[in-house]
Each structure stands twice: as C-alpha cells, then as structure tokens.
Amino acid sequence: MKRKLERVNGLVLCAIMAIMITGTIVCIHKLVNIDYNSYDNEVRLHVSEDVLAIEQGNYVDASYPYMVLDLSGMIIASKSEEYPVGRTVNINEFLTVDKSYSQNYGGERKCFALEKENSTYGFVIFFVPENRDQEQSNERKNAFLPVGVSILCSLILILCYMAYARRNIYRPVREISSSAKAIIAGNYDQEVVRIYGQKLQNDEVGDLIYSFELMRDELKEKQIKEKELQKASKELISCISHDLRTPLSTIKAYAEGLRDGIAREEKTRKEYVGVILTKTNLLVTMIKELLDYSNAQASRMEFRKKEVYLYDYIKPVIQELRGFIENKNIEFTVELSASNVLVKIDSKRITEVLYNLVENSIKYMDKEPAKIALSVKDDQDSIKFSIKDNGMGIASDDILYVFDKFYRAEKSRSSTIPGSGLGLSICQYIIHEHGGEITCSSHQGKDCQISFTLPIK
C-alpha cells in the first residue's frame, strides 16, 4: 500500500514546525542579545572630543546643546536657551536619570564630570534629542521579525498544500462520489480515470481510483451479462415455443388417431406408437439441451474432472460410437495416432461433445454413401479430436456463427431438421471449461469438420 499522501502530510507538518521553531529561536536570541548600553556608548564616543575641549575651557558648539555647571550648581557656560549662564540649578536633579524629561521633551540628558589636575571642578550636561527607549523599542520590534517571516512562510506552505490537496485529493474524491451516484442510478459508464485526465497518481488516492474503477468495471460487466441473460431468456422462451410446437403437434395428432381408431390395424398402430416415441425422444433430447444450456449460461453445469490416460478413455467411446453410427448405415472410420498421455477431463461431458458432433453430422447428412471419420492426433501441448462428414456442409458466411445459440446453418431446411440449435453452443462451453478450443471448417455441398483440443496434463 502506497503512503505518498501520508509522507506529504508528514513533510508539510515537519516543515511548518521547523519554520516556526527556527523563527522563535532567532527571535529569542535577538531579544536576549539586545545591548541596552550600546546607545550610551555611542553618545559617549560622539561627545568625547567636545568634553575634552570643554575641560580645556573651550566652549565650542558641540553636536548637542549643553551647559556647564560648577560644583555649586551655577551655570558657567550654556549652549541651551532654556538654561542661561548664571542660573543655579539642583545638581542632583541632573545627575539622576529623569524619566519625566524623556517623556516630556523626547530626549535624554547625559552628564559628564569635568576634571582638572585629577580633581573634579564641574559637570557638563548634554541634552541629547534622540530617545534611547525608542531605539531599544525598535530593536525589540526587529527581534520579532523572524517570527513574522516564519508565520508568512508557514501560510504560503499551507496555501500550496491546500492547492495540492484540492487537485490530488478533493477533486478525485468528488469525481468518485459523482461516479458512485451515477452507478446507483444505473449508469456504469462514468469513468473516474477519464475525468481525472487518464493519469493515476502514485498514492493512496490513485489506489482508491484504481480499486473503484475495477469495481465499476465488474458491475458494468455484470450488468451487461444480466442484460444478455435477459435477452437469452426471451430468445429461449421464443425458441422453445417454436421448436417444441412441431413434435408436440405430431404427438398430439398421432395420439388422437389412436384414440379415434384411425389406426385399426396392428401394423398401423405400431407405426403410430413408433412416431410418438420418436417425437417424445426428440422432446427429451431438446429439453435436456435446453437444461444444459441454461446451466451453462448460469455457470452451474457440473464438471467432475479426473486424470485418465487417453487410450483408457477413447477406445471404449470409439466402440460405442461405431455401433451407434453403423446402425444408421453410415461408414465410420477412425484414426488414433495420438500418444497415450495423461489428460484431466470430465469423461461424461467429453463423451457428450463427441456424440453431439456425431449426431450433428448425421442430422445434416445428404449423400450416399454417408461417411463419418474420427481422428485423434497430437497437437503440440494438447490432443486434437476431429469429426468429419461428407454431408451438406456449411456456407463460408455461416461458419463464424455455428457456435452461437439457436443458430441453424441451413436456414432453408431448419424447419425439417430436428433440434434446438443449442448443441454446438453447449459443446463450445464444455471444451472451454476444459481449457481447450473448438473450431469449424467446411466446404458447402462437400464436407464439414469440427475439431476441438484438450490440453495434456
């Protein structure tokens, strides 16, 4: 059983989990490694030269506004309009971090000590306009970027998988459902493979489609066979009524003659009784053929095959056939050249085939002297049996149909020749059940030969 879809599902799930885990790990790594002092270091490096100049008494125009305080808090130099020179401020206020200043003015105050001769003589306060908290906030936001990217990649992967599933899973399942509904409605011709593009996927859905198509074909075949059986049943009823009418009418007429005393002499009565018996035997034979044909159509004909050597089977049958044929004043010849090999057959059924073929030859015999020949020969991996007669033969156009049910080769004489037209059809069924083949060759007006093969055990 293929597991392609199961593997695809597992790969997609693993890929999504890997993307999300990787994004989360990168995010945590960035958050943990944010340098909260980097901004302070950058500011110190930026104003270091300005601090050095101020310590030397040069109050230059620095990068940021600033003011210089002595140790008492008096402003001795200022580059800020808010704090003029000479004003005294609370030094402690400027030396501590004032968050309210950052919130109100959008900047920070950076304080640096001023030293001369290794002693502090004052402080310089820089008013830095940039907000360190905002920069750190930006860094924190950037730290979450890998998570966002991983979510986006996961969504794209999910959308791709949904497109794949729609084409390879949902669409075929919908078509199978549609075909199943058609089957319920009696339509067995809606093929899933054709709708699916004549290409089976090498996955579980492909297995499902293949199994479903096998089921549909089996149901379709059974439907066709059922229709054929229904048609055959109608033909059977029609042919029974037609073929049985003549012998029954004859039996009825001769029975009424006996009843009404038309046959007054003993010889005439015996002739009447003989006709009645002949027609009764014909009816028995026809009914037996109809029963055999019905069993063959329903595959209920019993076969009891046994292993037997060819000569042990065929020699007694030849003796029976010789007596049966010669009693009808027909010349009978035999050619037995096959090897005495082991065959597995239902002796009763094969004998029925031989008798049926012989009776068929007798039935269509129209020449004097009448001749029937039986030959049994080796034929590769099988034994070939042939029954040949010098009767009326079969037209070349009719040879293809001689094994069809109810078929009569000589249509013009079908009303006078007794039988149901099922004999050769039943013979074909028996031979096929033995694994052999049956064929017919004929020259119209000259001869007819029917051959069949039986495989060697």
N, C-alpha and C positions, 0 to 999 in steps of 0.2 A: 504493500500500500504506500503510495507516494505521500510525502509530507511537505510538499513545497510551500503550501499556504501556511502551514504551521511554522515552517522555518522563516518565512517572510514576516509573519506576525512577531515572532521572537526577535528577529533582527531589528524591526522597526521599534519595538518596545525597548530593546537594549540601546539603540541609537538615541532615542529620546532621553532615556535615563542618563546615558553618558554625557549628552549635551547639557542637561540640567545640572548634573553633579559638577561638571567641569566649570560651568558658569558660576555656580555657587562657591566653589573653592577659590576661583580667581577673585570673586567679589570679597570674600572674607580676607583673602591675602592682601588685597588693596586697602581694606579698612584697617587691618591690623598694622600695616606699614605706612600709614599716613604720618608724615613728620610735622608735628604741631609746632616745632621750634624753627622750622625752615624759614618761615616768614620773618621771624625776629632776626635770624642770622643774616638774611638778605638785607634787612633795613640797616643793621649794624655795619655791614660792609659798605653799604651805599653812602652812609653819612660819616664813615670813619675819617676821611680826609677833612670834612667840614669840622668835626670835633677837634682834630689836630690843629687846624687854623685858629679856631676859637680859643684853644688853650694858649696859643701864641699871641692872643689879643687882636687877631684879625677877624672882625665880624663880617664875614663875606656873605654874599647872597647864596644861601645853601639850596639844596634840592627841595627841602621842605621848610615852611615857616618855623621859626624857633624863637626862644627867649632865653636869656642868660640870667641866672639868679646867684646872688651870693649866699653865704651860709645863713643869713638872717631872713632870707626870703625876698629881698629887694631886687627888683628887675634892673639890671645894669646895662642890658642890651636886649633889643627886641626886633624881630622881623615879622611880628604879628600885630595887626591893628587892634586886636582885642586886648592885648596886654602891653600898655605903653611903658616906656622907661620911667623909673622912679616909683612905680607902684609896688607895694609889698603884698605878697601872696603867702598862703599857707604851704610851706614846702612839703609837709606830709601828704597834703592833698595830691600833689603832683608826683610824689614818689610812689604812691599806691596805684593799683590798677583801678581805674574808674570806669565801670561798665556803662554808667549812665551817659558818659561823654561819648562813648562809641555809639550808643543808641540814638543820642540826640544830634550829634554832629557828623556821624558817618565816618569817623576816623579813629586814630589812636594817638596817644601821647607817649613818646619814647624819651626816657630820661637817662642822661649820661653824666657821670661825675667829671668835674674839671680838676685836673691836678697840676701842681707846680712844685718842683723840688720835693717830690714824694709826699706831698700833702694836698688834701682836697680843699679848694678855696671856693668852690661853687658848683653849680649844675647848669646843664643846657637841656632844655626841653624842646624836642621836635614834635611838631604837630603833623603826623602822618595821615594823609587823607584816605589811604586805602584801608578797607575793613578786613582785618585778618580773618575774622569769623566767616565772612562771606567767601573768602578764598578757600578756607577749610571746608566750608559747605559745598563749594564746587568740587573739591577733591572727593568728598564723600559721595556726591552725586555721580561723579565719574566712576567711583568704585562699583556702583550698581549697574554700570553699562554692560558688563559681561552677562549679568543675569537677564537683562533685556534682550541682548543678542541671542542668548540661548533659548529664550522663550520664542523669539521670532523664528529661529531655525527649527524649533520643535513644531511650531504651527505650519511652517512650509512643508516639513516632512509629513505631518498628519494630513495636509491637503493632498499631497502627492499620493499618499497611501489610499486616501478616500477615492481619488481618481482611478487608481489601480484596482481597488476593490469593486468599484462601480462597473468597470469594464470586464473584470475577470471573475467576479463572484455574483454581484447583484443582477447584472444583465442576463447571464446564462440561467440563473435560478428563475428569473421572470419568464424566460423562454420555456424552461422546463415546465413551469406552472401552467403556461398557456397551452403547451402541447398536451399536458395531462388533462386539462379541461376539454381539449378537442377530442382526446381519446374517450373521455366519459360520454361525450356527445356522439361517439361513433365514428369520428374521423381519425384514421390512423396514418394519415399522410403528412402531417405537420412535423417536419424533421427539425430537431434542435440543431444538428450539425450544419444544415444548410443555412439556417438563420444566423448561426454563430460564425459564419464565414468559412465553413468547410475546414476548420482547423481546430483540433482538440488540444487544449492546454495540458501540459505535462504536470498536472497537480490533482488535488482531490476533486476539484470541480470537473476536470477532464474525465476522471474515473466515473463520476456521477453521470455525466452526459453519456459516456460510452455504455454504462450499465442501463441507463434509461432507454437509449436507442436500441439495445439488444432486446429489452422488454417490449418496446413498441413494435419492433420487427416480429417478435414472437406472437404478439397479439394480432398484428396485421395478418401474419401467416395463418393463424387460427381462424381469423375472420374469413379470409379467402377460402380456406378449407371448408369452413362451415357453409359458405355460400355454394361451394362446389357440391358438398354433400346434399344440400337442399335441392340443388338443380338435379343431381343424380337421382335423388329420391323421386322427384317428379317424373324424370325420364323412366325410372324403374317402374313406377306405377303405370305410366303410359304403355311401356313395352310389355309389362305383364298382361295388361288387359288385351293388348293386341296379339301377343304370341300364344296366350293360353286360350284365346277365343276359338281358334280353329280346332285344336284337338278336343276341347270340351264340346264344341258343336258336333263333331264327328261321333264322340262317345254318346252324346245325348241322342243323336239320330239313330245310331245302331241299337242303343238300348230301347228306344221307342219301337224300333222294328221288331225286336224280340218280344216286347210287351204286347204289341198289336198282332202278333202271329204272322208277320210278313215272312219270316224265315221259318217255313214249315218243315222243310227237310233237315235232317240231321247235319248234312254236309254244309248247308247254308248257315245253320245256327252256329256251327263251329267257326265258319268264316267270320260271322258277325262277332263272336266272342274273341276271335283272334285279333280283329281290328280294334276292339275295345281294349284288349290287353296291350296291344302295341301303342295305342294312343295314351293309355294310362302310364306305361313305362316312360313314354316321352314326357308326360307331365311330371313324373317323379324326377327324371333327369333335369328338366328345366327348373323345377323348384329347387333341386339340390344346387344347381349352378347359381341360381339367384341367392340362395342362402350363403354359398361360398363367396360370392361377390360382395354381399352385404358385410360378411365378416372381414373380408379383405379391406373394404373401404373403411371400416371401423377399427382396423388393425387388431381384430380379435381372432383371426384364424390361428389355430394352434399348430405349432411345429414341435415335433419330438425328434430332434436330430441325434443320430448315433454314428459312431465311427464304424465303417464297414469296408471290406475290400471290394473293389469294383466287380470282379467276376462273381463273388458270392451273391451280389445283388442282381446284376444284369442278366445272368444266364437263366434263372428261373423266370424272370419277367419276359425274356425273349420267347421262351417256350409258351407262356400264356398268350403272348401277342400272336405267335404263329398259329395257334389253334383258333384264336378269335378272328384273325384276318382270313385264313384259308377256308374257314367255314362260310365265308361270304364270296367264295370263288375268286379270290384276289391272290395274285402271285406275290409272295413275301420273300425278300432276300435280306441277309444280314451280313455286315462287315464289322467284325470285332477285332480291331487292331490296337486298341489302347492297352497300356500297361496295367497290370493288376495292382493298382495303387490303392492307398487308403483314402477314402473320402468320408466326409461327415455330412450326412443327409438325413432327411425325413423320407424313408423309403416309400411310405404310403403316398406322400404328396408328389414325389418324382414319378411314381407309377401313374398317378392320376394325370400328370402332364403328358406322359407318353401315350396313354390311352386317349386322352383328349385330342392330341395331334393326329393319332391314327384315325379316330372317328371323324375328325375334320377332313382328312384325306378321303375317307370312304364317302363322306357326305357329298363332296364335290367331284366325285369320280364320274366321268362321262365317256370313257373309252373301253374298248375291248381289244386285247386282254388288259385288265386292270392290274397295275403293279404298284407295290409299296416297298420301299427299301429303307432299312435302318442301318446307320453306320455309327460306330463308337470309336473315336480316334483320340490320340494325344494332341493337345493344343497348348504348347508352352507350359504354363503352370496350372492347366485345367484339363478337363476331359470334355470333348465336344460330341454331343449327340445330334444326329440329323435324321429327320423323317422326310423322305422324298416320294412323291407320287407322280403319276402321268395323267393327272386329272385336267380340269378345265383351266387351271392356272389363275393368276391374279394380274390385273392390269397394272402397269408400272405406276400409274397415278394413285392406285389404291394401296400399294404396299406400305406406304407410310402410316396408314390408318388401320391396318389389320388388327393391331393390338388394342385399339380403342374399344370401349364398352359399346355394346349394341350395334357394332358396325358389321355390315354384310358386304363382302366384296362384290358378289354377283347380285346387284340390285334387282335386275330384271327377273331373277328366279328366287328372290328372297322369300316370296310367299309360299313357294312349293318346297323349299329346303327347310327341314325342321331345325329348331334350336333357338336359343335366346340371344345369340350374338355376344355371349359373355365368356365363352370358353377360352379364347386366346388371351383375353384380359386377365383372367384368373391365372392362366399359365405364366404370364409375364410377372405377376405378383409373386407367385411361388418361387420362380427362378431368381428374382431379385432378392428375395428373402434368404436365398442360399448363397448370395454373393456372386451370382452368375449373370450372364446376358443372354437374351433371346432375340433372334433376327429372322427375317424372311427374305427369300429370293425366289423369283418366279418368272416364267415366260408364258404370257397369256396364250391359252389354247394348247400348251405343251406340257408344262410341269409346274410343280410348286415344291419348294424345300424350306422347311422351318428347322432352324438349328438353335441349340442352347448349350451353354457351357456350365460346368460345375467345377469350382476350384479344388485343387488337390490338397489334402490335409498335410 
